[in-house]
Amino acid sequence: MDRKMANRKLLRLSQLKSKLAAENLEEIDWVTFGVIVKKITPQSANNGRTFSIWRLNDLRDLSQCVSLFLFGDVHKEHWKTDQGTV
């Protein structure tokens, strides 16, 4: 993990909103980790394609969640991932 994180900045999901407002994150090599705390039943978009929505949290502040939308191949490959997975 140390090798993978070398020269990268860890941003907690609960900090993401404030960091986006204060910093230009496009200029920083950053990573984040999250736990799937809620999965919405797969839905169909107007174009007929199916997608999933996951609610992610860093377990530090349960009131701060990030919604992750999964489309295309990512949806097909990961839609069965269990809630609680990191």
TIMI-2910 file (N, C-alpha, C, CB; in pm, 1 decimal, decimal comma, always signed):
<rs>
+----------+----------+----------+----------+----------+----------+----------+----------+----------+----------+----------+----------+------+
!      n_x !      n_y !      n_z !     ca_x !     ca_y !     ca_z !      c_x !      c_y !      c_z !     cb_x !     cb_y !     cb_z ! resn !
+----------+----------+----------+----------+----------+----------+----------+----------+----------+----------+----------+----------+------+
!    +81,9 !   -118,7 !     +0,0 !     +0,0 !     +0,0 !     +0,0 !    +86,8 !   +125,8 !     +0,0 !    -93,5 !     -0,6 !   +120,1 !  Met !
!   +197,9 !   +120,8 !    +73,9 !   +288,1 !   +236,7 !    +76,8 !   +338,3 !   +270,2 !    -63,7 !   +407,7 !   +209,7 !   +170,6 !  Asp !
!   +370,0 !   +167,4 !   -140,8 !   +419,3 !   +189,3 !   -276,7 !   +310,3 !   +251,3 !   -364,9 !   +468,3 !    +56,6 !   -338,0 !  Arg !
!   +188,3 !   +200,9 !   -353,1 !    +78,0 !   +253,2 !   -433,5 !    +41,5 !   +396,8 !   -395,3 !    -43,8 !   +163,6 !   -418,8 !  Lys !
!    +61,8 !   +431,8 !   -268,9 !    +24,9 !   +564,7 !   -220,5 !   +138,0 !   +666,9 !   -233,4 !    -18,4 !   +555,8 !    -76,3 !  Met !
!   +255,4 !   +624,5 !   -276,3 !   +369,5 !   +716,5 !   -288,0 !   +332,6 !   +833,7 !   -378,7 !   +494,8 !   +642,6 !   -343,4 !  Ala !
!   +359,7 !   +954,7 !   -330,4 !   +334,7 !  +1079,5 !   -403,4 !   +186,5 !  +1107,3 !   -429,4 !   +407,7 !  +1076,2 !   -534,6 !  Asn !
!    +99,8 !  +1041,3 !   -357,6 !    -44,0 !  +1066,4 !   -369,6 !    -97,3 !  +1121,0 !   -237,8 !   -120,1 !   +936,8 !   -409,7 !  Arg !
!   -204,0 !  +1197,0 !   -247,7 !   -266,3 !  +1255,2 !   -129,3 !   -396,6 !  +1180,9 !    -99,6 !   -292,6 !  +1407,5 !   -149,3 !  Lys !
!   -413,2 !  +1138,2 !    +24,4 !   -536,3 !  +1071,2 !    +66,6 !   -638,3 !  +1177,2 !   +106,8 !   -509,3 !   +972,1 !   +184,7 !  Leu !
!   -753,3 !  +1172,1 !    +44,0 !   -864,3 !  +1259,7 !    +79,8 !   -978,5 !  +1172,3 !   +129,9 !   -909,5 !  +1348,2 !    -41,9 !  Leu !
!  -1024,5 !  +1200,8 !   +248,6 !  -1140,1 !  +1126,6 !   +300,7 !  -1265,2 !  +1172,6 !   +228,0 !  -1155,5 !  +1146,6 !   +454,6 !  Arg !
!  -1358,4 !  +1081,6 !   +206,0 !  -1483,8 !  +1117,2 !   +139,8 !  -1555,1 !  +1228,8 !   +215,2 !  -1575,2 !   +994,5 !   +128,1 !  Leu !
!  -1548,4 !  +1226,4 !   +347,3 !  -1616,1 !  +1329,3 !   +426,9 !  -1550,1 !  +1465,9 !   +411,0 !  -1617,2 !  +1289,5 !   +574,1 !  Ser !
!  -1428,0 !  +1472,0 !   +358,4 !  -1358,0 !  +1598,3 !   +334,8 !  -1372,9 !  +1646,3 !   +190,8 !  -1210,9 !  +1583,3 !   +368,7 !  Gln !
!  -1424,0 !  +1563,1 !   +104,7 !  -1421,3 !  +1589,6 !    -38,1 !  -1491,2 !  +1720,2 !    -76,4 !  -1484,8 !  +1475,3 !   -111,4 !  Leu !
!  -1607,7 !  +1746,4 !    -21,4 !  -1682,0 !  +1867,2 !    -57,4 !  -1602,6 !  +1993,0 !    -23,0 !  -1817,5 !  +1869,5 !    +13,9 !  Lys !
!  -1545,4 !  +1998,1 !    +95,6 !  -1468,9 !  +2116,9 !   +134,3 !  -1339,6 !  +2128,2 !    +54,1 !  -1437,4 !  +2113,4 !   +284,0 !  Ser !
!  -1276,3 !  +2016,3 !    +23,8 !  -1153,3 !  +2018,3 !    -56,7 !  -1181,2 !  +2064,5 !   -199,5 !  -1088,5 !  +1879,0 !    -58,7 !  Lys !
!  -1294,0 !  +2023,8 !   -256,3 !  -1330,1 !  +2067,3 !   -390,9 !  -1349,7 !  +2218,2 !   -396,5 !  -1456,9 !  +1996,2 !   -437,7 !  Leu !
!  -1403,7 !  +2274,5 !   -289,3 !  -1426,9 !  +2418,8 !   -285,0 !  -1297,3 !  +2496,8 !   -264,7 !  -1525,3 !  +2452,5 !   -174,0 !  Ala !
!  -1200,3 !  +2436,9 !   -195,2 !  -1079,2 !  +2510,0 !   -157,0 !   -958,9 !  +2484,3 !   -247,3 !  -1042,7 !  +2474,9 !    -17,2 !  Ala !
!   -953,7 !  +2370,8 !   -314,2 !   -835,3 !  +2333,4 !   -390,5 !   -873,3 !  +2291,2 !   -532,6 !   -759,7 !  +2220,0 !   -319,8 !  Glu !
!   -777,9 !  +2301,3 !   -622,8 !   -796,4 !  +2250,7 !   -758,1 !   -747,0 !  +2106,3 !   -759,8 !   -720,1 !  +2339,1 !   -864,2 !  Asn !
!   -837,6 !  +2013,4 !   -739,9 !   -799,8 !  +1872,6 !   -727,1 !   -751,9 !  +1811,7 !   -858,0 !   -916,0 !  +1793,1 !   -674,9 !  Leu !
!   -774,3 !  +1879,7 !   -969,2 !   -724,4 !  +1829,5 !  -1097,4 !   -572,3 !  +1837,7 !  -1105,1 !   -786,6 !  +1907,8 !  -1212,9 !  Glu !
!   -512,7 !  +1919,7 !  -1020,4 !   -367,4 !  +1936,5 !  -1020,9 !   -298,3 !  +1848,8 !   -916,9 !   -332,2 !  +2081,8 !   -996,5 !  Glu !
!   -376,8 !  +1770,2 !   -843,1 !   -323,2 !  +1686,3 !   -736,1 !   -350,3 !  +1539,7 !   -769,0 !   -385,6 !  +1724,5 !   -598,6 !  Ile !
!   -252,0 !  +1453,7 !   -745,5 !   -272,5 !  +1309,5 !   -760,3 !   -328,1 !  +1259,7 !   -627,7 !   -138,3 !  +1233,9 !   -799,5 !  Asp !
!   -459,5 !  +1235,7 !   -621,2 !   -523,4 !  +1199,9 !   -495,8 !   -603,3 !  +1071,0 !   -510,2 !   -613,7 !  +1313,1 !   -448,0 !  Trp !
!   -627,6 !  +1008,5 !   -394,8 !   -707,9 !   +886,8 !   -388,3 !   -804,1 !   +898,8 !   -271,1 !   -617,9 !   +760,0 !   -374,2 !  Val !
!   -906,0 !   +816,9 !   -275,1 !   -999,9 !   +810,7 !   -163,9 !  -1047,4 !   +665,8 !   -148,9 !  -1120,8 !   +908,0 !   -186,2 !  Thr !
!  -1100,9 !   +635,8 !    -34,7 !  -1155,9 !   +503,3 !     -6,5 !  -1296,8 !   +521,9 !    +45,7 !  -1067,6 !   +424,3 !    +96,0 !  Phe !
!  -1384,0 !   +428,5 !    +14,2 !  -1520,0 !   +436,2 !    +63,4 !  -1579,9 !   +298,5 !    +82,6 !  -1605,2 !   +517,0 !    -30,9 !  Gly !
!  -1680,0 !   +295,4 !   +166,9 !  -1756,5 !   +174,3 !   +194,0 !  -1893,7 !   +193,2 !   +131,4 !  -1767,0 !   +145,0 !   +348,6 !  Val !
!  -1942,5 !    +90,7 !    +62,9 !  -2077,3 !    +97,4 !     +7,2 !  -2175,1 !    +84,3 !   +123,1 !  -2101,2 !    -14,6 !   -101,1 !  Ile !
!  -2240,8 !   +194,1 !   +158,4 !  -2334,9 !   +190,8 !   +270,5 !  -2478,7 !   +171,2 !   +223,6 !  -2324,3 !   +319,2 !   +351,7 !  Val !
!  -2503,4 !   +196,7 !    +94,4 !  -2638,2 !   +175,1 !    +40,5 !  -2627,6 !   +153,9 !   -109,8 !  -2732,6 !   +295,8 !    +73,2 !  Lys !
!  -2706,6 !    +60,4 !   -158,3 !  -2715,3 !    +35,8 !   -302,3 !  -2860,1 !    +56,6 !   -344,4 !  -2665,4 !   -108,8 !   -339,6 !  Lys !
!  -2878,1 !   +134,8 !   -449,1 !  -3010,7 !   +154,5 !   -506,6 !  -3031,8 !    +44,0 !   -610,3 !  -3025,5 !   +298,5 !   -571,1 !  Ile !
!  -3151,3 !    -10,5 !   -617,4 !  -3182,7 !   -113,1 !   -717,4 !  -3148,4 !    -60,0 !   -856,7 !  -3333,3 !   -154,5 !   -709,7 !  Thr !
!  -3079,4 !   -140,4 !   -940,1 !  -3045,5 !    -94,1 !  -1075,0 !  -3167,4 !    -35,2 !  -1146,3 !  -2987,3 !   -209,5 !  -1157,7 !  Pro !
!  -3141,4 !    +73,7 !  -1218,9 !  -3247,8 !   +146,7 !  -1286,9 !  -3217,0 !   +156,9 !  -1435,0 !  -3266,0 !   +286,6 !  -1226,1 !  Gln !
!  -3318,8 !   +192,5 !  -1513,1 !  -3300,5 !   +212,4 !  -1656,6 !  -3300,3 !   +360,6 !  -1688,2 !  -3410,6 !   +140,4 !  -1736,9 !  Ser !
!  -3202,8 !   +402,8 !  -1767,0 !  -3194,8 !   +541,2 !  -1812,9 !  -3293,6 !   +561,3 !  -1926,5 !  -3050,6 !   +577,2 !  -1858,1 !  Ala !
!  -3311,4 !   +685,3 !  -1968,8 !  -3403,0 !   +715,8 !  -2080,1 !  -3363,1 !   +643,6 !  -2208,2 !  -3407,2 !   +866,3 !  -2105,4 !  Asn !
!  -3234,5 !   +615,1 !  -2224,2 !  -3188,4 !   +545,9 !  -2344,9 !  -3202,8 !   +393,9 !  -2333,6 !  -3043,0 !   +581,6 !  -2373,1 !  Asn !
!  -3258,9 !   +345,0 !  -2222,0 !  -3283,0 !   +202,7 !  -2204,0 !  -3169,2 !   +126,6 !  -2139,3 !  -3312,7 !   +141,9 !  -2333,9 !  Gly !
!  -3057,2 !   +191,1 !  -2119,8 !  -2942,6 !   +124,0 !  -2057,0 !  -2957,9 !   +124,3 !  -1905,7 !  -2810,0 !   +192,3 !  -2097,3 !  Arg !
!  -2910,6 !    +16,8 !  -1843,7 !  -2921,9 !     +0,9 !  -1699,1 !  -2800,1 !    +60,2 !  -1629,8 !  -2937,7 !   -147,3 !  -1662,0 !  Thr !
!  -2824,0 !   +118,8 !  -1512,4 !  -2715,8 !   +173,5 !  -1431,7 !  -2745,4 !   +149,9 !  -1284,2 !  -2696,4 !   +324,3 !  -1460,1 !  Phe !
!  -2642,7 !   +165,4 !  -1202,8 !  -2655,6 !   +148,5 !  -1057,8 !  -2611,1 !   +275,9 !   -987,3 !  -2572,3 !    +27,1 !  -1008,4 !  Ser !
!  -2661,4 !   +292,6 !   -866,4 !  -2617,1 !   +403,4 !   -781,4 !  -2576,0 !   +344,8 !   -646,9 !  -2730,1 !   +512,3 !   -764,3 !  Ile !
!  -2454,5 !   +378,4 !   -606,3 !  -2404,5 !   +339,0 !   -474,2 !  -2387,4 !   +464,3 !   -390,1 !  -2269,7 !   +260,3 !   -485,0 !  Trp !
!  -2418,1 !   +452,2 !   -261,1 !  -2388,5 !   +558,9 !   -164,8 !  -2264,4 !   +514,1 !    -88,3 !  -2511,5 !   +587,4 !    -66,6 !  Arg !
!  -2160,1 !   +596,3 !    -92,8 !  -2032,3 !   +564,3 !    -29,9 !  -2007,9 !   +654,4 !    +89,3 !  -1917,6 !   +577,2 !   -130,4 !  Leu !
!  -1939,2 !   +599,9 !   +189,3 !  -1905,3 !   +675,4 !   +309,6 !  -1770,2 !   +627,9 !   +359,4 !  -2014,3 !   +659,1 !   +419,8 !  Asn !
!  -1698,6 !   +714,8 !   +430,2 !  -1568,8 !   +676,2 !   +485,6 !  -1578,8 !   +630,7 !   +631,5 !  -1471,4 !   +792,6 !   +474,8 !  Asp !
!  -1699,4 !   +620,8 !   +683,9 !  -1729,9 !   +577,3 !   +820,7 !  -1675,4 !   +672,9 !   +927,0 !  -1673,4 !   +438,5 !   +844,1 !  Leu !
!  -1630,5 !   +789,3 !   +886,0 !  -1584,7 !   +890,6 !   +981,5 !  -1699,8 !   +984,0 !  +1015,4 !  -1464,5 !   +970,7 !   +924,4 !  Arg !
!  -1780,1 !  +1019,3 !   +915,2 !  -1894,9 !  +1108,1 !   +933,2 !  -2009,3 !  +1049,8 !   +851,4 !  -1862,0 !  +1256,8 !   +889,3 !  Asp !
!  -2099,7 !   +979,7 !   +917,2 !  -2206,0 !   +907,8 !   +847,0 !  -2306,5 !   +999,2 !   +778,4 !  -2278,2 !   +818,9 !   +943,0 !  Leu !
!  -2301,9 !  +1129,7 !   +808,3 !  -2392,6 !  +1222,4 !   +741,0 !  -2337,2 !  +1269,1 !   +606,4 !  -2419,6 !  +1342,8 !   +830,2 !  Ser !
!  -2210,6 !  +1239,2 !   +578,4 !  -2146,0 !  +1281,9 !   +454,0 !  -2128,1 !  +1161,6 !   +361,6 !  -2008,8 !  +1349,4 !   +483,0 !  Gln !
!  -2217,1 !  +1148,4 !   +264,2 !  -2207,6 !  +1039,1 !   +167,2 !  -2183,2 !  +1095,9 !    +28,0 !  -2336,1 !   +952,6 !   +168,7 !  Cys !
!  -2126,6 !  +1012,2 !    -55,6 !  -2103,8 !  +1045,7 !   -195,8 !  -2179,6 !   +942,9 !   -278,9 !  -1949,7 !  +1047,4 !   -231,6 !  Val !
!  -2252,8 !   +990,2 !   -377,8 !  -2323,9 !   +899,9 !   -468,8 !  -2233,9 !   +868,5 !   -587,4 !  -2458,7 !   +962,5 !   -516,8 !  Ser !
!  -2220,9 !   +741,1 !   -617,4 !  -2140,6 !   +695,2 !   -729,8 !  -2234,5 !   +626,9 !   -829,3 !  -2026,1 !   +597,9 !   -682,9 !  Leu !
!  -2236,1 !   +677,6 !   -951,8 !  -2320,5 !   +622,2 !  -1056,9 !  -2235,7 !   +529,4 !  -1142,9 !  -2385,4 !   +735,1 !  -1143,2 !  Phe !
!  -2283,6 !   +407,7 !  -1165,0 !  -2211,9 !   +308,5 !  -1244,3 !  -2288,0 !   +284,0 !  -1374,0 !  -2193,7 !   +176,0 !  -1165,0 !  Leu !
!  -2219,2 !   +306,0 !  -1486,5 !  -2278,7 !   +289,5 !  -1618,8 !  -2197,5 !   +189,8 !  -1700,4 !  -2287,3 !   +424,9 !  -1692,3 !  Phe !
!  -2256,6 !   +141,3 !  -1808,0 !  -2185,8 !    +60,7 !  -1907,1 !  -2118,8 !    -62,9 !  -1850,1 !  -2083,7 !   +144,0 !  -1974,9 !  Gly !
!  -1992,3 !    -83,9 !  -1893,7 !  -1917,5 !   -202,1 !  -1850,9 !  -1893,6 !   -203,7 !  -1700,4 !  -1784,7 !   -208,8 !  -1923,7 !  Asp !
!  -1876,4 !    -86,2 !  -1640,0 !  -1854,1 !    -80,5 !  -1495,2 !  -1978,1 !   -132,0 !  -1422,6 !  -1820,3 !    +64,8 !  -1449,7 !  Val !
!  -2095,4 !    -90,5 !  -1468,2 !  -2220,2 !   -141,4 !  -1408,1 !  -2229,7 !   -292,5 !  -1426,4 !  -2344,3 !    -72,0 !  -1471,3 !  His !
!  -2205,7 !   -340,7 !  -1548,1 !  -2216,9 !   -484,2 !  -1576,8 !  -2122,4 !   -567,3 !  -1490,7 !  -2188,5 !   -510,6 !  -1724,2 !  Lys !
!  -2002,3 !   -515,1 !  -1467,5 !  -1902,4 !   -589,9 !  -1392,6 !  -1923,1 !   -583,5 !  -1240,8 !  -1765,6 !   -538,5 !  -1426,7 !  Glu !
!  -1979,2 !   -474,0 !  -1191,7 !  -1980,1 !   -453,3 !  -1046,4 !  -2117,9 !   -443,0 !   -981,3 !  -1905,2 !   -330,9 !  -1015,6 !  His !
!  -2227,1 !   -451,2 !  -1053,6 !  -2357,5 !   -424,1 !   -993,5 !  -2394,6 !   -521,5 !   -882,2 !  -2463,2 !   -427,7 !  -1099,4 !  Trp !
!  -2334,9 !   -639,5 !   -881,0 !  -2364,7 !   -738,3 !   -776,4 !  -2276,4 !   -722,9 !   -652,5 !  -2348,6 !   -878,0 !   -832,2 !  Lys !
!  -2185,4 !   -624,8 !   -651,5 !  -2098,1 !   -604,3 !   -535,6 !  -2182,4 !   -582,8 !   -411,4 !  -2003,2 !   -484,2 !   -557,8 !  Thr !
!  -2144,7 !   -647,2 !   -302,2 !  -2222,9 !   -642,5 !   -179,1 !  -2210,2 !   -509,3 !   -106,9 !  -2180,6 !   -753,8 !    -87,2 !  Asp !
!  -2320,8 !   -469,7 !    -46,3 !  -2318,5 !   -354,5 !    +43,8 !  -2220,9 !   -387,0 !   +157,1 !  -2463,0 !   -321,2 !    +99,6 !  Gln !
!  -2144,1 !   -289,1 !   +200,6 !  -2043,7 !   -310,6 !   +303,6 !  -1904,6 !   -332,1 !   +247,6 !  -2081,9 !   -427,6 !   +387,5 !  Gly !
!  -1893,7 !   -347,3 !   +115,7 !  -1764,4 !   -366,4 !    +52,1 !  -1687,8 !   -235,4 !    +48,6 !  -1781,3 !   -422,4 !    -89,3 !  Thr !
!  -1556,7 !   -241,7 !    +68,8 !  -1470,1 !   -124,1 !    +60,1 !  -1422,2 !   -111,2 !    -81,6 !  -1350,3 !   -133,3 !   +158,1 !  Val !
+----------+----------+----------+----------+----------+----------+----------+----------+----------+----------+----------+----------+------+
</rs>
